[in-house]
Amino acid sequence: MFVTTWLMALVIIFVRRKNVFYAFLFLLFFGSIEAVYLSSAMMKVPRGGWVSLALSLIFMFVMYVWHYGTRRKYLFDLQNKVSMKWIITLGPSLGVVRVPGIGLIYTELVTGVPAIFSHFVTNLPAFHQIVVFICVKSVPVPFVPPEERYLIGRIGPKTYQMYRCIVRRGYKDVAKDDVNFENHLVMSIAEFIQMEAEETSSGGNETSVEGRMAVIRTSERFSAPLVMKDERSEGSIQIRSSKSETLQSLQALYEQELPGASRKRRVRFELPDSGGYMDPQVKEELETLVLAKQAGVAYVMGHSYIKARKSSSFVKKFVIDVAYSFLRKNCRGPSVALSIPHISLIEVGMIYYV
């Protein structure tokens, strides 16, 4: 609690952006109370007061190991991300067969292409027609409005059909199951495609800029580029899918076993009636997005194994290979924290030498 009081003073200055005087008053009032409790625990060490200090040291060691291992993993991804030059040399097909569907690749990087993507395409000869890199980030605000939650950008030329989506969450937002995440994502990408075409027609730069993101405010537009309709009200319409009948039956059985609140809302996307007045390139890109959504969505995540280098010290090997590995095995995985359906999950194993 004494350490937390000091950290809270820094939060008041750098996050809340308040005057240093308020942080000093907070630290003086609460810090003195925590210092009294800390000094009393130290005075009682010979009579058994060391237990609370030992527990605090154990908790601090666990938090430090988790922070250190997670930080080293992020730095490895940052230093080994794929350059855009390598992506461009592959061409629009990315050097593999592009199969129908949308591939969502989860990463912690907000720029660049993670190494997991190159590891995947070099070991498997096929990937999805549309690739979206998803990054979930917590921002220093209590709540993020739903209309400002998604930041959409493009990676490479338009023919590559690669996008980036940053999902922003406040530190008070409840990470609940979002059964409509796929639908919101498709609508946000469609909004970005139309907005990008409008900027280009108004004299903007036609080439996509890496790292350029746009906040998609779907509620502010009068005409949506796509129309979302519920399949339950239109049962006679059959949606074609690239999956075999066996896979479709397995998916139907899996969805029936889910609770009612966890079942996805089955919808289909269509171009609006005014689609004939759209730009031909925009219409073609939106049709490709709709067909890919109908073919199915797959979630690709990295199943990383963190190991220390052979040249590392004994302390680093113990922290990474023993302590951090033990914590990762006994904590819930990212797929559970992000509420990713297991039937659509693809895990790519990689070894990180940090």
Secondary structure as GFF3:
##gff-version 3
##sequence-region A 1 354
A	DSSP	alpha_helix	2	14	.	.	.	ID=ss1
A	DSSP	alpha_helix	20	43	.	.	.	ID=ss2
A	DSSP	three_ten_helix	45	47	.	.	.	ID=ss3
A	DSSP	alpha_helix	50	79	.	.	.	ID=ss4
A	DSSP	alpha_helix	84	90	.	.	.	ID=ss5
A	DSSP	beta_strand	97	106	.	.	.	ID=ss6
A	DSSP	alpha_helix	115	121	.	.	.	ID=ss7
A	DSSP	beta_strand	126	139	.	.	.	ID=ss8
A	DSSP	three_ten_helix	146	148	.	.	.	ID=ss9
A	DSSP	beta_strand	150	154	.	.	.	ID=ss10
A	DSSP	three_ten_helix	158	160	.	.	.	ID=ss11
A	DSSP	beta_strand	162	170	.	.	.	ID=ss12
A	DSSP	alpha_helix	181	201	.	.	.	ID=ss13
A	DSSP	beta_strand	213	215	.	.	.	ID=ss14
A	DSSP	three_ten_helix	218	220	.	.	.	ID=ss15
A	DSSP	beta_strand	227	230	.	.	.	ID=ss16
A	DSSP	three_ten_helix	232	234	.	.	.	ID=ss17
A	DSSP	alpha_helix	245	257	.	.	.	ID=ss18
A	DSSP	three_ten_helix	260	262	.	.	.	ID=ss19
A	DSSP	beta_strand	267	270	.	.	.	ID=ss20
A	DSSP	three_ten_helix	273	277	.	.	.	ID=ss21
A	DSSP	alpha_helix	280	295	.	.	.	ID=ss22
A	DSSP	beta_strand	297	307	.	.	.	ID=ss23
A	DSSP	alpha_helix	314	317	.	.	.	ID=ss24
A	DSSP	pi_helix	318	324	.	.	.	ID=ss25
A	DSSP	alpha_helix	325	329	.	.	.	ID=ss26
A	DSSP	alpha_helix	334	337	.	.	.	ID=ss27
A	DSSP	three_ten_helix	342	344	.	.	.	ID=ss28
A	DSSP	beta_strand	345	353	.	.	.	ID=ss29
###
